[in-house]
């Protein structure tokens, strides 16, 4: 689905560049500690961070993380160091020719800013190559798929640092205990964004029962406990029902939730993904929902059907606990629809996030063409659960890669 973590969960810039900021601060502190006699240039006060947008000779245009655009003026004396993602000090930094700079590279600029704040005469650049970042992101994606678990929070003990996570795997719903420590990276999706790279540093006390959460770490051999290196969570709601009203002018839809039997208003935003499920695939999922012995088995079997367009798996079969990666990719390839295409009475399934105090829910993903699925799950509960384990995306890597 369109987000959350983790087209997959991707390494956020805060993670990728956090060590660089520390290095830059350390480097600045070292320079300030030198005796005045060793100072060879005026004190550099600018330290913007951003992405290379364009290069024209000795002039580099950079889009900064603060949302502005600056011009970086390179001098013959400008020192350029190439840093690897995750590098924590300068000892392994390698000198890099200015001519190797490419659009998409990330950098921290040190130098003297112009009075208007729109340009910087660079004394040094700490650069992270776009190709290095992509390679790191791919590694992150693979690691989230390999060592990640996702599901719904059933309970949390902040004092003990543990989270009870309900997750669908191997044809059944089981509870995994997530153990956190002071080293565990905790992220929380921002209220204004469903993108992983916009997730903010969070705390355990922000996590509530019913939240969706994904954790990455070491899973115990029995599969019942995981020591988390990183977790990301958010408050999301899954809805299965029929459209009671469509208002293109206000970008909202009203959905009769089959599970709660109540009408829910949902806002469609620029970030919402609207997709249509092909009839044959919808029928395949419906057959598996009907044919599974248990609701949890039906959820797992249906997700496998959606993740495996060729339908070469038997009900309840799974190629592993991380099929969310495949599901995410399939959803991204489904035909897109617009708000104007939606019709009153049409069956839909949605993943939503809270709106403001007086605002409706906001759609992350809206899936049409699901009438056979809802017919197979008359209460809508099983159908809504179908999307739950993957509303955050398959791995932290893919969302940021969007």
N, C-alpha and C positions, 0 to 999 in steps of 0.2 A: 504494500500500500504506500501511498505517497510519502510517507515520512521517514516516522518515527521510527531509531532507531532506530542504530543503528542502523530508498533503495538501499540500503542496508545501513547499518550504523557505521558512520565514517569518523575518522579521527578529526575532532574539532580543532580549530586553530588554537584554542586555548591549550589543548593538549600538545599539539605539534610544536607550538612556539613558546610554550611556557619556559622550557629550559633555555631557549635563546634569550629571553628577557632576563633570566637570572645571569646568564653569561655576560650579557651586555652591562648589567649593573655591576657585576664583579669587575669587568674590564674597566669600567668608569672609575670604580673605587680604587683600583690599582693605579690608574693614571693620576688620580688626585693625590695619592700617597707619595708620588715622586717629588723630589726636591725641585724647587722652582728652576734651578739651573738646567734640569733635564727636560723641561717643557719646551717642545719644538713648535707648537702651534697654539693659537688661542683656544680657550676652553670650549669644547663642543657642548652646546646646550640642547640641540634638537635630537630627538630619538624616536621619530615616527616609525610605525610598523605598518606594512602594507604589501600589496601585490603589484608586480610590474605590469603596467598596462601597455606601454609602448616604449620603444627605444629609437632615438634619432641621434646618431653620432655619440657625443658625450652628454646628451640630455636624456634622462629617463623619466617617464611619467609614471607615477605610482598612485594607485587607489589605496588610501589608508583605511585602516580598520575603523577609524572614527567617522568615516563617511565622506571625507574630503578628498581632494586630488591635489597632489603637489608635484613640483618639478625638481628633480634631483640633478644637480650639476656636478659632473665628474671632473676631477682634476688629475693631472699626471701623478700626483702624490696620493690619490685616493687608494686606500688599502681595501681589498676585497677578500673576504674569507668565506669559504664554502663550509656550511655546517650540515651535518646529517640529522634527520628527524630524531628527537630523543637524546641528542648529544648534550652532555651536561657541563662540559668545560671546553676551553679553547685548545687543549693540548693536541686534539686530533683534527682541528680545523686546518684546512688546506688552502693555500693561496689560490686564487682563481682569477684568470684574465678577465678584464671587463668585457672583452669581446664575446665571452661565453654567456653573458646575461641573456635571458629569454623572457618574453611575455609569459606571465603565469608564475614566475619565480617569486618567492616570498623573501622579504628582506627587512632588516632593521637598519635604519639610516642614522649615522652619527655625523653631525656637522653643524655649521653655522647657518641659522635660518635668516632669510631676508626679513626686512621690517614688515612686509605685508603678509608674512606667514605662508606664502604660496610657493616658495622655493627654498631649497637647502643646498649649500655648497658642501658636498660630502667629504668628510675626512676619512671615514671608513664605512664599509657595508658588511653586514653579516647576512649571508645569502643562503636560502634553502631552495635548492633546485626543484622545479615543478616535477621533473621525472622522479626525483628522490621521494617527494611527497606522495606521488601516485603509487610508487612501489610500497611505501609504508602503509598507505590506505588499503592496498590490496592485501597486505599481510594482516592488517587489522580486520578486514572483512572475513578472511579465512579463519582467523582466530576466534572471532565472535561466533561464527558458524560451528566451529569445532568445539569450543569450550563455553558456549553461551547457553543459557536457559531463559525462557520467557513465559509469562503467564500473568495471573491475577493475584494480587496481594490478599491473603486471607487474614493475616494478623502480623503485628510487629511488636517487638520488645526492644525499645530503644536502650534500656539499661543494659541488656545482655548483648545488644547489637545483632539481633537475629530477626529474620523476616520469614514468615511462612508463605510460600509461593505455591499456588495451585497451577499446575501445568498439564497439558494433554500430551501424552507420549505413549507410544506402543499400544494404542487402542484403549487406554484408560486414563482417567484423571488422577494424578497423584500429587501429594504435597511434598515439596522440597524445602528443607530448612537452609536459608541463605545466611551464612556467617560473615559479618563484616568486622573490620578492624580499623585502627586509626590510619592505616595506609590505604584503605579502600577509597577509590575515587567515587564520589557520589554526585550525580547530576540530576537536575530536575528540568523538565521541559518548561520553557517560558510560556506565560499565559497568552502572549501575542504571537507565538510561532509554534509550528509543529515540526520544524526542521531540527535535526540533531545538532547541527553546528551552532544553533542558537540556544541549546540547553545551557542552563546556568549551574554553577556549583551549588550543591544542595546539602541538606542535612537529613538524617534519618527521621527526625520528628515531622518532616514535611510529608512523609509517606503515610498514606491512609489505606485502610482495608477497602478493597474494590479498585484500587489503582492498578494500572498495568505497569509491569516492571520487567526489565531484562537485566540479567547479571552475567558476568564473565569471570571465570576463575577455575579452580580445581575441584572437579566433581569427585566425591568419594566413590569407591568401587560399587557400593550398593545403590548408588544413584539417588540417595535420599538427602544428601547434604552437599553443599557447595561453599567453598571458601572464596569469597568474592574479591576480585581485584578492582572491579569497576561495576557500578550499577547505574541505571538510568530509569527514571520513572515518570509517570504523568497520570493525570486524572482524565480518563476517557470513558465514553459510554458507547456500547454497541446496541444498535436498534435494527429490528427486522419488522417490516410492516408494509402498509400501502399508503400511497400519497393521497392525503385528504385535500390538499390544495397546493398550487404552484403559483408563486408570485415573482415573475422575472423582474418586474420593476423594482422590487424590494430585495431581490436576490435571496428569497427565503422559500422553504417548502414546509408544509405541515404533514407529519407522518402519524398515522394511527399505529401505535406500537402494539403488535399482536400479543406481546407478553404482558404488558401492564394494562392494556386496553384503554390507554390514554393517548390523546393527541399531543404530539411534541413539535414545537417550532424549531427549525434548524436553518441556520444562516449558511449560504453558499458563498465562499470567499475566493479570492484569486488563487489561493493555495490549495483549494479543494480539488480532489481528483474525482471526476465523474466518468465512470466506465460502464460498458455494457457487456454482460456475460453472453457468449454465443449460446444458442438454444441447445446444441448437442452437448456442450460442456455442462450446462445447467441440468440437463436430464441425467447425465452421468452422476453428478453430485447427488441429485435427488434419489436415484436408485440406491446409492450407497448409504444415504441417510435412512432409507426405509429398510435396507437389508441388514443394518448393524444391530446386534443384540442389545446394546446399551447406548444411551445417549452419548456418553463420552467416546465410545467406540465409533459412533456415527460421526461425531465431530472430527475425529482423527482421520477416519476413512474419507470423509468429504474433502478435508483439506488436502489429503493425498491426491484425490481425483483432480482437484483444481491445480495442484502443483505438477501433476503428471498428465499433460494433455493427451498422451497416447493411451492412457487408461490401462497401462500394463501392470498395475498392482492390484492385489486382491484386497477386499475390505479389511481394514484394520492393519494392513501391512505398512511398514514404514522403513525408509532407508536410513533412519537415524533420527535423533531428537531435534534436529535443526533444519527440518524441511522448510522452515519459514523463508529461507533464502530463495528457494525455488518459487514458492508462492508469491513472494514479492515481485520477482521478475515476470511471472505470468501476468499478474495484475497490471503491471506497467505496460504490457504489450496488448492488453485488451483495447477494443475500439473506444475512443473517447466520445462522450455525448455532452451536450450543452443543457443549460437550464431550460431553454426553449424547447428542447426535445422531450422533456418530461411531461407525462400526462397524468391527470387525476385518476386514481384507482390503480395506478401501476405499482407493482410489487418492487420494493427496494430493500437493500441492506446498507447500513451506514456504520461508520466509526466516527464518533464526534468527540469534541472537547468542550469544556465549559466556556460559556461566554462571560460577559461582565455581569455585574449585580442585576441589572435590568435587561440583559441581552439574552437572546436565544442561544442554544447550543450552536457550535460551529462545526461544519462537516470537514472531516479529514478525507474520507473516501465515501463515495456514494456509488453503489453497484446496482444497476438495473438488469432486467432479464432474469430475475431470480424467482419468478412465480413457481416453477416446479419445485424449487428448494423449500419455499414457504408452505407449499401444499404437502410436502413430505414432513414438515415440522409445523403442524397447525398452531401450536402455541407461540411459535417464533423464537422460543428460548434456544433450542438447538441451533437454529439458523444464525441467531445473533452470536452465539458462542463460536461459530465457525471462524469468525474473523478475530476474535479476542486475542489469542496468543500471538498474533502477528501484527497487531495495530501499531506497534512500535517500530515496525520494519524488521528485517531479518537480522541485520547486524548493524552495529553502530556505523559502520563504514559506508553503507549505501546511501543513507539519507543525506549525508553531507556531500556525497558525490553528485547529487542532483544539480 
